[in-house]
Amino acid sequence: MSEPLTTKQAIHHIKPSELESFVHRILVGNGVTEKHASTVADCLVQADLRGVDTHGSNRIPSYMQRIRQKVLDPSASPELQEITPVAALVDGKNAFGFVSAHLAMQKAIKMAEVFGLGLVSVKNSNHFGMSAWLVQQAIDAGMMSLVFTNSSPALPVWGGKSKLMGVSPIACGAPAGNERPFILDMAPSVAARGKIYKALRRGEKIPTDWALDSEGNMTDDPAKALEGVMLPMGGPKGSALAIMMDVFSGVFSGSAFAGNVTGPYDPSKPADVGHFLMAIKPDLFVSLDDFKDRMDYLYQRVVGSDKMGGVDRIYYPGEIEQITREKRLLEGIPFTELEIESLNKEAELVGVEKLQYGV
């Protein structure tokens, strides 16, 4: 029998529009421009709506702490440099990763509209939250996409025992016709590191196959897991995917790589994260109508597959998150009271209206 929830663990549902307005106020109060605050707030709330709570508004306290530590520049404006007609470079200038990546995908889409594809490398950036929002940005423009990033060390290479590679997400997507679009967004680890931070905030245990403690032992304690290392999915396969993210995002862009990306709780220096984004026109080889029909057929074949024992429904990549978004748009986004209090402390620090709940 499960233990009853404490007051601090009780769940409250917040309207998405109220949450986005709240996050925007905190960002502006910390020196972020109105335009950039709108981008960051929208991206964080989109993660919350999709159920990716680890990359949503709960990240605000850690982001604001980096601003206070002067290792993230809230007022910086990324600079775009065209390299070729289909390639560009964004210097993030240590601004929010959301802002740099959003600019990069905008440029990639514009190039793809003219030349069929566009790729943009980003350097001197920061964490950009949930990769799926960039994939969605491309889908909304009718584009296929690839979205890579590197991140601070959290994962050992296969056969090693110390942190070297980041738990860096691999994301891609493609639009469809009448069915749901294809959206893949996954970490090369057994679980995203943000899920461990979430478990720590909520006083929960984690599965023992997610991470090792500092002694190299499996643990269900999120605090000990954060002192140790994440485990790669599929052993050497997950390790190789993490290295691939470093090649395309770090080595290629001129940003930090090989374990040198600064961690989100390390105030010693800027993160220097690198990203790689590509937009592709879906009708390069077949007509757009044909492409959409083919994507719809793929969706139908996947979700209509014969089910193994105990399975009630087969989901397409990204479908569960899209269903969650539809539900949360109606019901609100769930937060524990402890999480809301943490966010409201940030509101207090800059003297803006707090997030209301329980009324």
VEXDO-638661 format. One record per residue (C-alpha): z, y, x; residue number from 1; residue in three letters. Coordinates in Angstrom, 3 decimals, padded with zeros to 6 digits. Example, Ala and Ser with C-alpha at 12.3 -4.5 7.8 and 13.67 -1.06 7.14 Angstrom:
REM residues 2
<z = 007.800 | y = -004.500 | x = 012.300 | k = 1 | r = Ala>
<z = 007.140 | y = -001.060 | x = 013.670 | k = 2 | r = Ser>
***
This chain:
REM residues 359
<z = 000.000 | y = 000.000 | x = 000.000 | k = 1 | r = Met>
<z = -001.045 | y = 003.356 | x = 001.464 | k = 2 | r = Ser>
<z = 001.541 | y = 006.074 | x = 002.087 | k = 3 | r = Glu>
<z = 001.510 | y = 009.070 | x = -000.301 | k = 4 | r = Pro>
<z = -000.110 | y = 012.256 | x = 000.963 | k = 5 | r = Leu>
<z = 002.201 | y = 014.958 | x = 002.285 | k = 6 | r = Thr>
<z = 001.768 | y = 018.547 | x = 001.087 | k = 7 | r = Thr>
<z = -000.074 | y = 019.393 | x = 004.305 | k = 8 | r = Lys>
<z = -002.470 | y = 016.471 | x = 003.753 | k = 9 | r = Gln>
<z = -003.186 | y = 017.332 | x = 000.113 | k = 10 | r = Ala>
<z = -006.864 | y = 018.033 | x = -000.537 | k = 11 | r = Ile>
<z = -008.105 | y = 021.350 | x = -001.957 | k = 12 | r = His>
<z = -011.737 | y = 022.045 | x = -002.859 | k = 13 | r = His>
<z = -013.273 | y = 025.341 | x = -001.780 | k = 14 | r = Ile>
<z = -016.449 | y = 026.815 | x = -003.280 | k = 15 | r = Lys>
<z = -019.236 | y = 026.882 | x = -000.671 | k = 16 | r = Pro>
<z = -020.022 | y = 030.565 | x = -001.312 | k = 17 | r = Ser>
<z = -016.361 | y = 031.529 | x = -000.858 | k = 18 | r = Glu>
<z = -016.104 | y = 029.499 | x = 002.333 | k = 19 | r = Leu>
<z = -019.257 | y = 031.031 | x = 003.791 | k = 20 | r = Glu>
<z = -018.053 | y = 034.557 | x = 002.987 | k = 21 | r = Ser>
<z = -014.668 | y = 033.766 | x = 004.568 | k = 22 | r = Phe>
<z = -016.206 | y = 032.374 | x = 007.766 | k = 23 | r = Val>
<z = -018.535 | y = 035.382 | x = 007.959 | k = 24 | r = His>
<z = -015.547 | y = 037.767 | x = 007.772 | k = 25 | r = Arg>
<z = -013.744 | y = 036.013 | x = 010.605 | k = 26 | r = Ile>
<z = -016.844 | y = 036.049 | x = 012.800 | k = 27 | r = Leu>
<z = -017.506 | y = 039.753 | x = 012.262 | k = 28 | r = Val>
<z = -013.813 | y = 040.422 | x = 012.885 | k = 29 | r = Gly>
<z = -014.233 | y = 038.789 | x = 016.282 | k = 30 | r = Asn>
<z = -017.178 | y = 040.937 | x = 017.329 | k = 31 | r = Gly>
<z = -020.114 | y = 038.888 | x = 016.048 | k = 32 | r = Val>
<z = -022.958 | y = 040.962 | x = 014.602 | k = 33 | r = Thr>
<z = -023.563 | y = 040.761 | x = 010.850 | k = 34 | r = Glu>
<z = -026.907 | y = 039.009 | x = 011.372 | k = 35 | r = Lys>
<z = -025.576 | y = 036.435 | x = 013.805 | k = 36 | r = His>
<z = -022.442 | y = 035.894 | x = 011.710 | k = 37 | r = Ala>
<z = -024.670 | y = 035.046 | x = 008.731 | k = 38 | r = Ser>
<z = -026.496 | y = 032.423 | x = 010.799 | k = 39 | r = Thr>
<z = -023.328 | y = 030.821 | x = 012.161 | k = 40 | r = Val>
<z = -021.506 | y = 030.839 | x = 008.814 | k = 41 | r = Ala>
<z = -024.478 | y = 029.300 | x = 007.020 | k = 42 | r = Asp>
<z = -024.830 | y = 026.536 | x = 009.613 | k = 43 | r = Cys>
<z = -021.127 | y = 025.659 | x = 009.531 | k = 44 | r = Leu>
<z = -021.005 | y = 025.505 | x = 005.742 | k = 45 | r = Val>
<z = -024.183 | y = 023.421 | x = 005.642 | k = 46 | r = Gln>
<z = -022.381 | y = 020.869 | x = 007.829 | k = 47 | r = Ala>
<z = -019.395 | y = 020.929 | x = 005.468 | k = 48 | r = Asp>
<z = -021.695 | y = 020.431 | x = 002.484 | k = 49 | r = Leu>
<z = -023.347 | y = 017.413 | x = 004.084 | k = 50 | r = Arg>
<z = -019.948 | y = 015.848 | x = 004.759 | k = 51 | r = Gly>
<z = -020.196 | y = 016.410 | x = 008.516 | k = 52 | r = Val>
<z = -016.749 | y = 018.030 | x = 008.502 | k = 53 | r = Asp>
<z = -016.373 | y = 017.507 | x = 012.235 | k = 54 | r = Thr>
<z = -019.068 | y = 020.134 | x = 012.846 | k = 55 | r = His>
<z = -018.258 | y = 022.522 | x = 010.026 | k = 56 | r = Gly>
<z = -015.863 | y = 025.384 | x = 009.388 | k = 57 | r = Ser>
<z = -012.945 | y = 023.579 | x = 011.004 | k = 58 | r = Asn>
<z = -014.601 | y = 024.462 | x = 014.312 | k = 59 | r = Arg>
<z = -013.835 | y = 028.159 | x = 013.764 | k = 60 | r = Ile>
<z = -010.428 | y = 028.182 | x = 015.538 | k = 61 | r = Pro>
<z = -011.863 | y = 026.617 | x = 018.703 | k = 62 | r = Ser>
<z = -014.891 | y = 028.939 | x = 018.670 | k = 63 | r = Tyr>
<z = -012.702 | y = 032.021 | x = 018.198 | k = 64 | r = Met>
<z = -010.423 | y = 030.863 | x = 020.994 | k = 65 | r = Gln>
<z = -013.398 | y = 030.794 | x = 023.355 | k = 66 | r = Arg>
<z = -014.262 | y = 034.352 | x = 022.335 | k = 67 | r = Ile>
<z = -010.687 | y = 035.434 | x = 023.089 | k = 68 | r = Arg>
<z = -010.860 | y = 033.640 | x = 026.415 | k = 69 | r = Gln>
<z = -014.068 | y = 035.602 | x = 027.135 | k = 70 | r = Lys>
<z = -016.105 | y = 032.477 | x = 027.838 | k = 71 | r = Val>
<z = -018.353 | y = 032.954 | x = 024.779 | k = 72 | r = Leu>
<z = -020.048 | y = 036.310 | x = 024.139 | k = 73 | r = Asp>
<z = -019.917 | y = 037.112 | x = 020.408 | k = 74 | r = Pro>
<z = -022.284 | y = 040.090 | x = 020.661 | k = 75 | r = Ser>
<z = -024.934 | y = 038.619 | x = 022.975 | k = 76 | r = Ala>
<z = -028.577 | y = 038.495 | x = 021.852 | k = 77 | r = Ser>
<z = -030.634 | y = 035.563 | x = 023.178 | k = 78 | r = Pro>
<z = -033.933 | y = 036.426 | x = 024.880 | k = 79 | r = Glu>
<z = -037.214 | y = 034.623 | x = 024.186 | k = 80 | r = Leu>
<z = -039.894 | y = 034.162 | x = 026.859 | k = 81 | r = Gln>
<z = -043.306 | y = 032.679 | x = 026.069 | k = 82 | r = Glu>
<z = -044.401 | y = 030.243 | x = 028.781 | k = 83 | r = Ile>
<z = -047.650 | y = 028.874 | x = 027.288 | k = 84 | r = Thr>
<z = -049.159 | y = 029.071 | x = 023.781 | k = 85 | r = Pro>
<z = -047.101 | y = 025.987 | x = 022.835 | k = 86 | r = Val>
<z = -044.002 | y = 026.359 | x = 025.021 | k = 87 | r = Ala>
<z = -041.241 | y = 028.931 | x = 025.194 | k = 88 | r = Ala>
<z = -037.851 | y = 029.419 | x = 026.824 | k = 89 | r = Leu>
<z = -034.777 | y = 030.955 | x = 025.211 | k = 90 | r = Val>
<z = -032.036 | y = 032.351 | x = 027.433 | k = 91 | r = Asp>
<z = -029.002 | y = 032.105 | x = 025.200 | k = 92 | r = Gly>
<z = -027.110 | y = 034.769 | x = 027.161 | k = 93 | r = Lys>
<z = -023.925 | y = 032.782 | x = 026.362 | k = 94 | r = Asn>
<z = -024.192 | y = 033.611 | x = 022.648 | k = 95 | r = Ala>
<z = -023.341 | y = 031.128 | x = 019.917 | k = 96 | r = Phe>
<z = -025.504 | y = 028.022 | x = 020.192 | k = 97 | r = Gly>
<z = -026.359 | y = 028.377 | x = 016.492 | k = 98 | r = Phe>
<z = -028.060 | y = 031.718 | x = 017.170 | k = 99 | r = Val>
<z = -030.030 | y = 030.534 | x = 020.206 | k = 100 | r = Ser>
<z = -031.122 | y = 027.271 | x = 018.576 | k = 101 | r = Ala>
<z = -032.106 | y = 029.001 | x = 015.333 | k = 102 | r = His>
<z = -034.308 | y = 031.441 | x = 017.277 | k = 103 | r = Leu>
<z = -035.782 | y = 028.535 | x = 019.244 | k = 104 | r = Ala>
<z = -036.701 | y = 026.545 | x = 016.142 | k = 105 | r = Met>
<z = -038.224 | y = 029.638 | x = 014.513 | k = 106 | r = Gln>
<z = -040.478 | y = 030.043 | x = 017.553 | k = 107 | r = Lys>
<z = -041.321 | y = 026.327 | x = 017.704 | k = 108 | r = Ala>
<z = -042.380 | y = 026.409 | x = 014.050 | k = 109 | r = Ile>
<z = -044.575 | y = 029.489 | x = 014.560 | k = 110 | r = Lys>
<z = -046.358 | y = 027.862 | x = 017.494 | k = 111 | r = Met>
<z = -046.810 | y = 024.612 | x = 015.585 | k = 112 | r = Ala>
<z = -048.349 | y = 026.448 | x = 012.637 | k = 113 | r = Glu>
<z = -051.111 | y = 027.694 | x = 014.946 | k = 114 | r = Val>
<z = -051.453 | y = 025.004 | x = 017.617 | k = 115 | r = Phe>
<z = -050.096 | y = 021.892 | x = 015.938 | k = 116 | r = Gly>
<z = -046.906 | y = 021.718 | x = 017.964 | k = 117 | r = Leu>
<z = -044.420 | y = 023.955 | x = 019.676 | k = 118 | r = Gly>
<z = -041.597 | y = 023.188 | x = 022.061 | k = 119 | r = Leu>
<z = -038.781 | y = 025.454 | x = 023.124 | k = 120 | r = Val>
<z = -036.207 | y = 024.899 | x = 025.835 | k = 121 | r = Ser>
<z = -032.862 | y = 026.717 | x = 025.641 | k = 122 | r = Val>
<z = -030.508 | y = 027.517 | x = 028.521 | k = 123 | r = Lys>
<z = -027.166 | y = 029.335 | x = 028.861 | k = 124 | r = Asn>
<z = -026.193 | y = 028.294 | x = 025.352 | k = 125 | r = Ser>
<z = -023.166 | y = 026.869 | x = 023.549 | k = 126 | r = Asn>
<z = -022.366 | y = 024.187 | x = 020.979 | k = 127 | r = His>
<z = -024.728 | y = 024.504 | x = 017.988 | k = 128 | r = Phe>
<z = -022.854 | y = 022.359 | x = 015.509 | k = 129 | r = Gly>
<z = -024.670 | y = 019.803 | x = 013.382 | k = 130 | r = Met>
<z = -028.171 | y = 019.025 | x = 014.658 | k = 131 | r = Ser>
<z = -029.406 | y = 018.184 | x = 011.155 | k = 132 | r = Ala>
<z = -029.426 | y = 021.861 | x = 010.137 | k = 133 | r = Trp>
<z = -032.155 | y = 022.507 | x = 012.738 | k = 134 | r = Leu>
<z = -034.104 | y = 019.494 | x = 011.498 | k = 135 | r = Val>
<z = -033.725 | y = 020.871 | x = 007.966 | k = 136 | r = Gln>
<z = -034.991 | y = 024.264 | x = 009.161 | k = 137 | r = Gln>
<z = -038.183 | y = 022.540 | x = 010.306 | k = 138 | r = Ala>
<z = -038.466 | y = 020.457 | x = 007.115 | k = 139 | r = Ile>
<z = -038.149 | y = 023.611 | x = 005.007 | k = 140 | r = Asp>
<z = -041.175 | y = 024.934 | x = 006.917 | k = 141 | r = Ala>
<z = -043.072 | y = 021.672 | x = 006.286 | k = 142 | r = Gly>
<z = -042.672 | y = 020.471 | x = 009.889 | k = 143 | r = Met>
<z = -041.630 | y = 017.335 | x = 011.716 | k = 144 | r = Met>
<z = -039.146 | y = 017.945 | x = 014.521 | k = 145 | r = Ser>
<z = -037.206 | y = 016.678 | x = 017.510 | k = 146 | r = Leu>
<z = -033.844 | y = 018.249 | x = 018.363 | k = 147 | r = Val>
<z = -031.938 | y = 017.378 | x = 021.543 | k = 148 | r = Phe>
<z = -028.903 | y = 018.940 | x = 023.245 | k = 149 | r = Thr>
<z = -026.520 | y = 018.053 | x = 026.024 | k = 150 | r = Asn>
<z = -022.765 | y = 018.584 | x = 025.999 | k = 151 | r = Ser>
<z = -019.585 | y = 018.376 | x = 028.048 | k = 152 | r = Ser>
<z = -018.583 | y = 015.054 | x = 029.670 | k = 153 | r = Pro>
<z = -017.015 | y = 012.568 | x = 027.278 | k = 154 | r = Ala>
<z = -018.863 | y = 009.322 | x = 027.883 | k = 155 | r = Leu>
<z = -019.062 | y = 007.062 | x = 030.964 | k = 156 | r = Pro>
<z = -022.411 | y = 005.746 | x = 032.086 | k = 157 | r = Val>
<z = -022.646 | y = 002.018 | x = 031.481 | k = 158 | r = Trp>
<z = -020.597 | y = 000.248 | x = 034.139 | k = 159 | r = Gly>
<z = -018.603 | y = 003.382 | x = 034.957 | k = 160 | r = Gly>
<z = -015.125 | y = 004.408 | x = 033.814 | k = 161 | r = Lys>
<z = -015.032 | y = 008.213 | x = 034.131 | k = 162 | r = Ser>
<z = -016.530 | y = 010.900 | x = 031.908 | k = 163 | r = Lys>
<z = -020.015 | y = 011.957 | x = 033.002 | k = 164 | r = Leu>
<z = -022.417 | y = 012.219 | x = 030.053 | k = 165 | r = Met>
<z = -021.925 | y = 014.160 | x = 026.840 | k = 166 | r = Gly>
<z = -021.722 | y = 012.700 | x = 023.349 | k = 167 | r = Val>
<z = -024.974 | y = 014.546 | x = 022.716 | k = 168 | r = Ser>
<z = -026.716 | y = 014.063 | x = 019.351 | k = 169 | r = Pro>
<z = -030.264 | y = 012.843 | x = 018.944 | k = 170 | r = Ile>
<z = -031.950 | y = 014.311 | x = 015.891 | k = 171 | r = Ala>
<z = -035.401 | y = 014.251 | x = 014.335 | k = 172 | r = Cys>
<z = -036.954 | y = 014.577 | x = 010.926 | k = 173 | r = Gly>
<z = -040.036 | y = 014.665 | x = 008.749 | k = 174 | r = Ala>
<z = -040.808 | y = 016.073 | x = 005.302 | k = 175 | r = Pro>
<z = -041.875 | y = 013.884 | x = 002.392 | k = 176 | r = Ala>
<z = -043.559 | y = 014.340 | x = -000.976 | k = 177 | r = Gly>
<z = -041.473 | y = 013.422 | x = -004.015 | k = 178 | r = Asn>
<z = -038.843 | y = 011.408 | x = -002.153 | k = 179 | r = Glu>
<z = -036.090 | y = 012.514 | x = 000.209 | k = 180 | r = Arg>
<z = -037.107 | y = 013.673 | x = 003.696 | k = 181 | r = Pro>
<z = -036.324 | y = 011.611 | x = 006.784 | k = 182 | r = Phe>
<z = -033.400 | y = 013.132 | x = 008.734 | k = 183 | r = Ile>
<z = -031.856 | y = 011.287 | x = 011.670 | k = 184 | r = Leu>
<z = -028.832 | y = 012.853 | x = 013.396 | k = 185 | r = Asp>
<z = -026.714 | y = 010.546 | x = 015.507 | k = 186 | r = Met>
<z = -024.572 | y = 010.519 | x = 018.630 | k = 187 | r = Ala>
<z = -025.174 | y = 007.969 | x = 021.428 | k = 188 | r = Pro>
<z = -021.495 | y = 006.989 | x = 021.169 | k = 189 | r = Ser>
<z = -019.905 | y = 004.570 | x = 018.725 | k = 190 | r = Val>
<z = -018.532 | y = 007.655 | x = 016.947 | k = 191 | r = Ala>
<z = -018.886 | y = 011.411 | x = 017.357 | k = 192 | r = Ala>
<z = -016.085 | y = 013.033 | x = 019.355 | k = 193 | r = Arg>
<z = -015.569 | y = 015.484 | x = 016.504 | k = 194 | r = Gly>
<z = -014.349 | y = 012.566 | x = 014.365 | k = 195 | r = Lys>
<z = -011.523 | y = 012.013 | x = 016.838 | k = 196 | r = Ile>
<z = -010.544 | y = 015.694 | x = 016.655 | k = 197 | r = Tyr>
<z = -010.614 | y = 015.415 | x = 012.864 | k = 198 | r = Lys>
<z = -008.333 | y = 012.357 | x = 012.959 | k = 199 | r = Ala>
<z = -005.970 | y = 014.228 | x = 015.292 | k = 200 | r = Leu>
<z = -005.817 | y = 017.217 | x = 012.914 | k = 201 | r = Arg>
<z = -005.102 | y = 014.979 | x = 009.950 | k = 202 | r = Arg>
<z = -002.595 | y = 012.706 | x = 011.676 | k = 203 | r = Gly>
<z = -004.839 | y = 009.672 | x = 011.226 | k = 204 | r = Glu>
<z = -005.555 | y = 006.690 | x = 013.475 | k = 205 | r = Lys>
<z = -009.044 | y = 005.792 | x = 014.706 | k = 206 | r = Ile>
<z = -010.808 | y = 002.419 | x = 014.997 | k = 207 | r = Pro>
<z = -010.015 | y = 000.757 | x = 018.325 | k = 208 | r = Thr>
<z = -013.669 | y = 000.406 | x = 019.348 | k = 209 | r = Asp>
<z = -014.329 | y = 004.170 | x = 019.423 | k = 210 | r = Trp>
<z = -012.729 | y = 005.108 | x = 022.722 | k = 211 | r = Ala>
<z = -010.566 | y = 004.150 | x = 025.698 | k = 212 | r = Leu>
<z = -007.373 | y = 005.889 | x = 026.783 | k = 213 | r = Asp>
<z = -006.854 | y = 007.313 | x = 030.281 | k = 214 | r = Ser>
<z = -005.870 | y = 003.854 | x = 031.532 | k = 215 | r = Glu>
<z = -009.102 | y = 002.293 | x = 030.274 | k = 216 | r = Gly>
<z = -007.517 | y = 000.507 | x = 027.317 | k = 217 | r = Asn>
<z = -008.736 | y = 000.516 | x = 023.712 | k = 218 | r = Met>
<z = -006.644 | y = 002.797 | x = 021.506 | k = 219 | r = Thr>
<z = -006.248 | y = 003.827 | x = 017.884 | k = 220 | r = Asp>
<z = -004.436 | y = 007.041 | x = 018.887 | k = 221 | r = Asp>
<z = -006.813 | y = 010.057 | x = 018.763 | k = 222 | r = Pro>
<z = -004.686 | y = 012.035 | x = 021.234 | k = 223 | r = Ala>
<z = -004.889 | y = 009.226 | x = 023.803 | k = 224 | r = Lys>
<z = -008.601 | y = 008.794 | x = 023.079 | k = 225 | r = Ala>
<z = -009.239 | y = 012.447 | x = 023.908 | k = 226 | r = Leu>
<z = -007.490 | y = 011.921 | x = 027.244 | k = 227 | r = Glu>
<z = -009.785 | y = 008.992 | x = 027.950 | k = 228 | r = Gly>
<z = -013.486 | y = 008.340 | x = 027.299 | k = 229 | r = Val>
<z = -015.754 | y = 007.715 | x = 024.335 | k = 230 | r = Met>
<z = -017.603 | y = 004.404 | x = 024.227 | k = 231 | r = Leu>
<z = -021.429 | y = 004.301 | x = 024.092 | k = 232 | r = Pro>
<z = -023.041 | y = 002.529 | x = 021.159 | k = 233 | r = Met>
<z = -024.893 | y = -000.604 | x = 022.156 | k = 234 | r = Gly>
<z = -023.493 | y = -000.524 | x = 025.677 | k = 235 | r = Gly>
<z = -026.244 | y = 000.379 | x = 028.172 | k = 236 | r = Pro>
<z = -028.549 | y = 001.564 | x = 025.367 | k = 237 | r = Lys>
<z = -026.187 | y = 004.326 | x = 024.252 | k = 238 | r = Gly>
<z = -025.574 | y = 005.264 | x = 027.870 | k = 239 | r = Ser>
<z = -029.320 | y = 005.579 | x = 028.514 | k = 240 | r = Ala>
<z = -029.779 | y = 007.768 | x = 025.424 | k = 241 | r = Leu>
<z = -027.026 | y = 010.100 | x = 026.660 | k = 242 | r = Ala>
<z = -028.802 | y = 010.404 | x = 030.010 | k = 243 | r = Ile>
<z = -032.073 | y = 011.116 | x = 028.185 | k = 244 | r = Met>
<z = -030.390 | y = 014.028 | x = 026.385 | k = 245 | r = Met>
<z = -029.326 | y = 015.417 | x = 029.752 | k = 246 | r = Asp>
<z = -032.878 | y = 015.131 | x = 031.160 | k = 247 | r = Val>
<z = -034.579 | y = 016.942 | x = 028.280 | k = 248 | r = Phe>
<z = -031.812 | y = 019.438 | x = 027.510 | k = 249 | r = Ser>
<z = -030.147 | y = 020.182 | x = 030.846 | k = 250 | r = Gly>
<z = -032.458 | y = 019.343 | x = 033.734 | k = 251 | r = Val>
<z = -035.586 | y = 020.621 | x = 031.954 | k = 252 | r = Phe>
<z = -034.106 | y = 023.926 | x = 030.751 | k = 253 | r = Ser>
<z = -032.272 | y = 024.988 | x = 033.882 | k = 254 | r = Gly>
<z = -028.871 | y = 024.649 | x = 032.206 | k = 255 | r = Ser>
<z = -025.871 | y = 022.636 | x = 033.376 | k = 256 | r = Ala>
<z = -026.281 | y = 018.854 | x = 033.543 | k = 257 | r = Phe>
<z = -024.878 | y = 015.709 | x = 035.191 | k = 258 | r = Ala>
<z = -021.357 | y = 016.294 | x = 033.931 | k = 259 | r = Gly>
<z = -021.288 | y = 020.043 | x = 034.598 | k = 260 | r = Asn>
<z = -021.391 | y = 021.364 | x = 031.023 | k = 261 | r = Val>
<z = -018.041 | y = 023.051 | x = 030.389 | k = 262 | r = Thr>
<z = -015.889 | y = 021.527 | x = 027.659 | k = 263 | r = Gly>
<z = -015.035 | y = 023.380 | x = 024.425 | k = 264 | r = Pro>
<z = -011.345 | y = 023.644 | x = 025.387 | k = 265 | r = Tyr>
<z = -011.895 | y = 024.592 | x = 029.033 | k = 266 | r = Asp>
<z = -011.469 | y = 028.387 | x = 029.412 | k = 267 | r = Pro>
<z = -012.545 | y = 028.477 | x = 033.057 | k = 268 | r = Ser>
<z = -016.213 | y = 029.372 | x = 032.494 | k = 269 | r = Lys>
<z = -019.071 | y = 029.488 | x = 029.946 | k = 270 | r = Pro>
<z = -020.343 | y = 026.163 | x = 028.625 | k = 271 | r = Ala>
<z = -023.978 | y = 026.566 | x = 029.834 | k = 272 | r = Asp>
<z = -025.305 | y = 024.052 | x = 027.294 | k = 273 | r = Val>
<z = -029.039 | y = 023.248 | x = 027.187 | k = 274 | r = Gly>
<z = -031.177 | y = 022.367 | x = 024.154 | k = 275 | r = His>
<z = -034.696 | y = 021.008 | x = 023.592 | k = 276 | r = Phe>
<z = -036.479 | y = 021.581 | x = 020.277 | k = 277 | r = Leu>
<z = -039.955 | y = 020.614 | x = 019.118 | k = 278 | r = Met>
<z = -041.789 | y = 021.297 | x = 015.847 | k = 279 | r = Ala>
<z = -044.891 | y = 019.270 | x = 014.938 | k = 280 | r = Ile>
<z = -047.429 | y = 019.754 | x = 012.150 | k = 281 | r = Lys>
<z = -047.449 | y = 016.580 | x = 010.080 | k = 282 | r = Pro>
<z = -051.155 | y = 016.792 | x = 009.241 | k = 283 | r = Asp>
<z = -052.566 | y = 016.597 | x = 012.773 | k = 284 | r = Leu>
<z = -054.056 | y = 013.143 | x = 012.245 | k = 285 | r = Phe>
<z = -054.058 | y = 012.602 | x = 008.470 | k = 286 | r = Val>
<z = -054.211 | y = 015.047 | x = 005.580 | k = 287 | r = Ser>
<z = -050.947 | y = 016.608 | x = 004.437 | k = 288 | r = Leu>
<z = -051.178 | y = 014.882 | x = 001.057 | k = 289 | r = Asp>
<z = -051.763 | y = 011.552 | x = 002.783 | k = 290 | r = Asp>
<z = -048.820 | y = 012.136 | x = 005.120 | k = 291 | r = Phe>
<z = -046.477 | y = 012.906 | x = 002.237 | k = 292 | r = Lys>
<z = -047.687 | y = 009.886 | x = 000.282 | k = 293 | r = Asp>
<z = -047.107 | y = 007.692 | x = 003.336 | k = 294 | r = Arg>
<z = -043.581 | y = 009.115 | x = 003.833 | k = 295 | r = Met>
<z = -042.796 | y = 008.467 | x = 000.169 | k = 296 | r = Asp>
<z = -044.042 | y = 004.889 | x = 000.527 | k = 297 | r = Tyr>
<z = -041.872 | y = 004.392 | x = 003.621 | k = 298 | r = Leu>
<z = -038.824 | y = 005.672 | x = 001.729 | k = 299 | r = Tyr>
<z = -039.501 | y = 003.344 | x = -001.200 | k = 300 | r = Gln>
<z = -039.974 | y = 000.341 | x = 001.086 | k = 301 | r = Arg>
<z = -036.745 | y = 001.065 | x = 002.972 | k = 302 | r = Val>
<z = -034.431 | y = 001.646 | x = 000.003 | k = 303 | r = Val>
<z = -036.129 | y = -001.115 | x = -001.997 | k = 304 | r = Gly>
<z = -035.637 | y = -003.755 | x = 000.688 | k = 305 | r = Ser>
<z = -033.964 | y = -007.039 | x = -000.166 | k = 306 | r = Asp>
<z = -030.206 | y = -006.526 | x = 000.235 | k = 307 | r = Lys>
<z = -027.882 | y = -008.631 | x = 002.312 | k = 308 | r = Met>
<z = -024.768 | y = -010.075 | x = 000.730 | k = 309 | r = Gly>
<z = -022.196 | y = -007.492 | x = -000.329 | k = 310 | r = Gly>
<z = -024.608 | y = -004.541 | x = -000.171 | k = 311 | r = Val>
<z = -025.115 | y = -002.591 | x = -003.400 | k = 312 | r = Asp>
<z = -027.544 | y = 000.026 | x = -002.103 | k = 313 | r = Arg>
<z = -029.697 | y = 000.684 | x = 000.946 | k = 314 | r = Ile>
<z = -029.795 | y = 004.279 | x = 002.121 | k = 315 | r = Tyr>
<z = -032.531 | y = 006.131 | x = 003.994 | k = 316 | r = Tyr>
<z = -031.503 | y = 008.009 | x = 007.170 | k = 317 | r = Pro>
<z = -029.880 | y = 011.277 | x = 006.100 | k = 318 | r = Gly>
<z = -029.695 | y = 010.273 | x = 002.435 | k = 319 | r = Glu>
<z = -025.931 | y = 009.848 | x = 002.231 | k = 320 | r = Ile>
<z = -025.471 | y = 013.360 | x = 003.627 | k = 321 | r = Glu>
<z = -027.968 | y = 014.775 | x = 001.146 | k = 322 | r = Gln>
<z = -026.145 | y = 013.078 | x = -001.750 | k = 323 | r = Ile>
<z = -022.839 | y = 014.432 | x = -000.426 | k = 324 | r = Thr>
<z = -024.344 | y = 017.928 | x = -000.308 | k = 325 | r = Arg>
<z = -025.428 | y = 017.719 | x = -003.951 | k = 326 | r = Glu>
<z = -021.921 | y = 016.595 | x = -004.946 | k = 327 | r = Lys>
<z = -020.097 | y = 019.245 | x = -002.934 | k = 328 | r = Arg>
<z = -022.313 | y = 022.025 | x = -004.245 | k = 329 | r = Leu>
<z = -020.879 | y = 021.167 | x = -007.651 | k = 330 | r = Leu>
<z = -017.322 | y = 020.140 | x = -006.813 | k = 331 | r = Glu>
<z = -016.573 | y = 022.244 | x = -003.744 | k = 332 | r = Gly>
<z = -015.816 | y = 021.327 | x = -000.127 | k = 333 | r = Ile>
<z = -012.594 | y = 019.360 | x = 000.512 | k = 334 | r = Pro>
<z = -010.031 | y = 020.625 | x = 003.032 | k = 335 | r = Phe>
<z = -006.461 | y = 019.601 | x = 003.708 | k = 336 | r = Thr>
<z = -003.827 | y = 022.307 | x = 003.328 | k = 337 | r = Glu>
<z = -003.162 | y = 022.074 | x = 007.073 | k = 338 | r = Leu>
<z = -006.825 | y = 022.760 | x = 007.818 | k = 339 | r = Glu>
<z = -006.865 | y = 025.759 | x = 005.484 | k = 340 | r = Ile>
<z = -003.730 | y = 027.148 | x = 007.109 | k = 341 | r = Glu>
<z = -005.374 | y = 026.834 | x = 010.512 | k = 342 | r = Ser>
<z = -008.384 | y = 028.798 | x = 009.264 | k = 343 | r = Leu>
<z = -006.166 | y = 031.416 | x = 007.637 | k = 344 | r = Asn>
<z = -004.374 | y = 032.010 | x = 010.934 | k = 345 | r = Lys>
<z = -007.725 | y = 033.177 | x = 012.285 | k = 346 | r = Glu>
<z = -008.056 | y = 035.523 | x = 009.313 | k = 347 | r = Ala>
<z = -004.607 | y = 036.950 | x = 010.082 | k = 348 | r = Glu>
<z = -005.538 | y = 037.619 | x = 013.708 | k = 349 | r = Leu>
<z = -008.394 | y = 039.937 | x = 012.703 | k = 350 | r = Val>
<z = -006.880 | y = 041.283 | x = 009.500 | k = 351 | r = Gly>
<z = -009.392 | y = 039.930 | x = 006.996 | k = 352 | r = Val>
<z = -008.847 | y = 038.379 | x = 003.568 | k = 353 | r = Glu>
<z = -007.569 | y = 034.828 | x = 003.685 | k = 354 | r = Lys>
<z = -009.079 | y = 031.770 | x = 002.069 | k = 355 | r = Leu>
<z = -007.485 | y = 031.220 | x = -001.339 | k = 356 | r = Gln>
<z = -006.624 | y = 027.737 | x = -002.573 | k = 357 | r = Tyr>
<z = -004.388 | y = 025.938 | x = -005.022 | k = 358 | r = Gly>
<z = -004.790 | y = 028.598 | x = -007.716 | k = 359 | r = Val>
***
